[in-house]
Amino acid sequence: MATHYYSCCSIPAKPTSQTSSNNSIWLPNHLVSIPRHRNNLVPYLSSAFSLGDSISAAATSVGVDGPTTSTNPSRSLPFRVGHGFDLHRLEPGYPLIVGGIDIPHDRGCEAHSDGDVLLHCVVDAILGALGLPDIGQIFPDSDSKWKGAASSVFIKEAVRLMHEAGYEIGNLDATLILQRPKLGPHKEAIKSNLSQLLGADPAVVSLKAKTRKKVDSLGENRSIAAHTVVLLMRK
């Protein structure tokens, strides 16, 4: 009884089960002769599998978007997705600035800049979507130039890089996590300012606020965090 072997790396149309009279088998688009003695299979099968490997290698080389260190990502991709996360400790004596809006509270973010957790998070999401270094590498806290800097400076630079690469905001979804203060009264002001900084329609910017149910440092009002997911669309 003839045994059929198929290249594991090819993705052809459904292979035929036809065999020839001389114990040949049909691989997709290729006829491979199989000798009657099982111990002579290796040299024949190795050539068949090397064919599949070369096809697979060629396939995986298509669509690679260049090196990750590139500062000018390929415009061939129709869209890019980025995720950002940031967390800051809350301490007395600091202002609490969220999305560029000063929020009344008895403590604020301890940070090298103004500690705007939302804008930092959005910057990282945009940079991540572009395949660029994160905010800490572009604006290091070891540089005194950024001491106390408004985070709007960082987000304007991220937006500039985005446009330079040929993309614009498709939509953005952000979640703030803190126990206090309640952000409900400030959400529209935060969203409006964020949309303006991004140069985006407020309709494509979503902002949510969650508590941690008094669990961990966030729930104990000792820190504030944010997550952001951004979709960039090719212009």
N, C-alpha and C positions, 0 to 999 in steps of 0.2 A: 504493500500500500504506500503510495507516494506521500511524503510529508511536505506541507506547504509552509514557506517562510516568507514573511513580508517585512520590508524595511520599516522600522519603527519611527523613522524620522520624516518619512514622506507623508504628504497629505493630498493624495490624488482622488480621482473619482473611484467609485467602488471597484476593487480589484476583481478580476475574473478567477474562477477556480479551475479554469481549463488547464490540463496537463498535456504535454506532448508525448509521443510514443517512446522517446528516448529518456524518459524520466526527467525532463526539463520542467521547471515551474515558471509561472508568470508572475513577476513582480510588476507593479504599475509601470507600464511603458517599457519594460525591460524583460528579456527572456534570460534566465539563468539556468544553465545546465547543471543538474545535480547527479553526481556519480552514484552508482548502486551501493558502494561501500560507505557506511556511515562515517568511518574515520577519515574519509577524504573530503568531508563537507567544509571544513574550516576555510581553506583558501578560496572556495567559491563564495561562501557566505560573507567573508570579510570584504570582498569587493562590492557586494551588494549593499552592505551596511555602510561602507565608506561613501558610497554614492548618496545614501540618505543623509549621512552626516554633513556632506558638502552642501546639500540642498538646504538642510536646517541652518547651517552657518550663514549661507547667503540670505536666508529669510530673516534671521535675527539681526543682520547688519542693516536692514532697511529701516528707516525712520528713526535712527538714533539721533538725539537732539544735541549733539556736540558735547564738549566737556562741561562738567558742572561748574567749573570756575569761570566760564565765559560771562562777561558782563553785557553781552549783546545776544540774548537768546534768539534762536531761530524764529522767524515769523511764519514758518510753515505750519505751526500748530494753530488750529482755529481757536482754541481756548486753553487756559491754564488755571489750575486750582491751587490755592495756598492756604495753609493753616497757621494761625498764630496763637501763642499763649504767653501770658505774663502774670506775675504775682508780685505784690509789694507788701512789706510789713507796714502796719498802721501804728503811728506813734504820735503822742501829743506834741504840739509845737510846729506841726507841718500843715500846709493847706491840703485839702482834698480836692484835687482837680481831676475830673472825669470827662473825657471827650472835649477838653478845652473849656469846660464849665466849672467854675468854683462852687463846690457843694458845701454848704454850712455843716460842720461837724466838729466834734471835740478833738479829733485827731486826723492826721493825713498821712500820705505816703512818704516813707523815708527813702530817698533816692538821690542819685547824683544830679539828675535833671529835675524837672518839676514832678516826676513820678506819675505821669498820666498813664495809668495802666491800660486804658482802652486804646489810646493812640499808639502806645508802644506795641500793643498786640496787633493792631491793624497794620502797622508798618512791617512787622515780621511776617504777616500773612501775605502782603504784597511782594516783599522780597523773596519769600519762599516760593511763591508762584512763578517768579521770574528766574528762580534758580540762583539767586545772589546770596552773598553772606548775610548773616542776621544783623539785627540792629546793634548788638553789642560790638560787632567787628567794625561796622561802618562808623558808629558814633561811640567809641569806647569811653567808659567812665574814668579811665586813666588820663583822659585829655581834659585839662582844665577849661578848655574852650566851651565844653558842654555843661559846665557846672551851673545848675539852676536854669538851664535853657528850657524854653517853652517847647513842648513836644510837637507843636505845629511845624517847627522847623524840620523835624525828622519826617513827618508825614508828607510835607511838600516835596522833600527830596525823593521819597519813595514814589510819589505820583509822577515826578519828573522822569525817573528811571523807567517807570511803567510806560509812559508815552514815548520815550525814546526807543523803547523796545517794540513799539507798534501795537500796544494794547490799551484797552480802557476797561473801566469797571463794568462787569456784567451784573453782578449783584454781590452784596455783602451781608453776612449774618453774624452778629456779635452777641455774646452772652456775658454779662457781668455777674460776678458772684461775690456777695458781701452780706453780712448780717444787718449792719446799720451803716448809714441812714437809709431810709426808704427812698428809692430813686424815682418812684412814680411821678412826683411833681416836677422832676427835672428831665424826664426821658425825651420829651419833644425838643427841648432846647439842645440837649446833647446830640440827638439825631440830626437836627437842623445844622448844627455847627460841623458835625462830622461829614455830612453830605456836601457842605460848602467846601471844606478842606479837600475832599476827594474830587470835587468837580462833578459829582454824580447827582442824578435825580433822587430825591428822598424816597421815591417809590421803590428803589432798588436797594435801599439800606434798611436792614432790620436790626432792632436793638431789644434785647430781653434782659431782665434782671432777676436773679435767683438768690435765695438765702441758702445757708447750709444747715438749717434746722439746729443751730447751736452746736454743731459738730466740728471738731478740729479748730485750727487757728482762724479759719474763715468764719466759722459759726460763733466763735468767741470774740469776734470783732477785733482780732489782732492782725488781720491781713485782708487784702482785697485781690481778686483775680479776674481774669477775662480770657475768653476763648473767641477766636474769630475765624470764619471760613470765608474766603473771597474767590469769586470767579472772575477771571480776566478774559475778555473777548478780543480777538484780533480786530483791528480797525478795518 
